[in-house]
């Protein structure tokens, strides 16, 4: 999202200071049909900064698609999380044995 200009910030502050009944909505069309509305379309979950170690080839692959590799990591993890829904926590646990088996395969 682009940063707001000083003029935009002043405009927002002026509108925020107004009472609701003093705001002119006459140039905004009334929406009567909400059938195409999408719930949660603009919701963005809060983010948390972390440090993660990735194999260099995995990082190169992610960066190979251009800017936004951290967003891609998040999307890939969210997809994995969504596809693992319904599995028991015990079934998702990675053990030393399963890591060793994966590393040798």
C-alpha positions as CSV (number, residue, x, y, z in Angstrom):
1,X,0.0,0.0,0.0
2,X,1.3,3.4,-0.9
3,X,2.0,6.0,1.8
4,X,-0.5,8.8,2.1
5,X,0.5,12.2,0.9
6,X,0.4,15.2,3.3
7,X,-2.8,16.4,1.6
8,X,-4.5,13.0,2.0
9,X,-3.5,12.9,5.7
10,X,-5.0,16.4,6.2
11,X,-8.2,15.4,4.4
12,X,-8.6,12.3,6.5
13,X,-8.0,14.2,9.7
14,X,-10.6,16.8,8.6
15,X,-13.2,14.1,7.9
16,X,-12.4,12.3,11.2
17,X,-13.0,15.5,13.1
18,X,-16.5,15.9,11.5
19,X,-19.7,14.6,13.0
20,X,-21.3,11.8,11.0
21,X,-24.3,13.9,10.2
22,X,-22.1,16.6,8.7
23,X,-20.4,14.4,6.1
24,X,-21.8,14.7,2.6
25,X,-22.5,11.3,1.1
26,X,-24.5,12.6,-1.9
27,X,-21.8,11.6,-4.4
28,X,-21.7,8.0,-3.2
29,X,-24.2,5.7,-4.9
30,X,-26.5,3.6,-2.7
31,X,-25.7,-0.1,-2.9
32,X,-28.8,-2.2,-2.8
33,X,-27.5,-5.4,-4.2
34,X,-24.9,-7.1,-1.9
35,X,-25.1,-10.5,-3.7
36,X,-21.6,-10.2,-5.1
37,X,-20.0,-9.1,-1.8
38,X,-17.2,-11.2,-0.4
39,X,-17.0,-11.6,3.4
40,X,-13.5,-11.1,4.8
41,X,-12.0,-10.1,1.4
42,X,-10.0,-7.2,2.9
43,X,-9.2,-8.8,6.3
44,X,-5.6,-9.4,6.9
45,X,-4.5,-11.4,9.9
46,X,-1.9,-9.8,12.1
47,X,1.7,-10.6,11.2
48,X,4.5,-11.5,13.5
49,X,8.2,-10.9,12.6
50,X,10.2,-14.1,13.0
51,X,13.6,-15.5,12.0
52,X,13.5,-18.7,10.0
53,X,16.3,-20.8,8.5
54,X,15.7,-22.1,5.0
55,X,17.8,-24.2,2.7
56,X,19.6,-22.0,0.2
57,X,18.0,-23.8,-2.8
58,X,14.5,-23.4,-1.3
59,X,15.2,-19.7,-0.7
60,X,16.6,-19.3,-4.3
61,X,13.4,-21.0,-5.7
62,X,11.2,-18.6,-3.7
63,X,13.1,-15.5,-4.7
64,X,13.2,-16.8,-8.3
65,X,9.6,-15.7,-8.7
66,X,10.5,-12.0,-7.9
67,X,9.7,-9.8,-5.1
68,X,7.5,-11.0,-2.2
69,X,9.1,-14.2,-1.3
70,X,8.1,-13.8,2.4
71,X,4.5,-13.5,1.3
72,X,4.9,-16.7,-0.8
73,X,6.3,-18.5,2.2
74,X,3.3,-17.4,4.2
75,X,0.9,-18.6,1.4
76,X,2.6,-21.9,1.1
77,X,2.5,-22.5,4.9
78,X,-1.2,-21.3,5.0
79,X,-2.0,-23.8,2.2
80,X,-0.2,-26.6,4.1
81,X,-2.1,-25.6,7.2
82,X,-5.5,-25.6,5.5
83,X,-4.8,-29.0,3.9
84,X,-3.8,-30.5,7.2
85,X,-7.0,-29.4,8.9
86,X,-8.8,-32.3,10.5
87,X,-5.7,-34.3,11.2
88,X,-4.9,-34.9,14.8
89,X,-2.0,-33.0,16.4
90,X,-0.3,-36.3,17.1
91,X,-0.5,-37.3,13.4
92,X,1.2,-34.0,12.4
93,X,4.1,-34.2,14.8
94,X,7.5,-34.6,13.3
95,X,9.7,-37.0,15.3
96,X,13.4,-37.5,15.1
97,X,12.7,-40.9,13.5
98,X,10.5,-39.4,10.7
99,X,13.1,-36.6,10.1
100,X,15.9,-39.2,9.7
101,X,13.7,-41.3,7.4
102,X,13.0,-38.2,5.3
103,X,16.6,-37.1,5.2
104,X,17.8,-40.5,3.8
105,X,15.0,-40.7,1.2
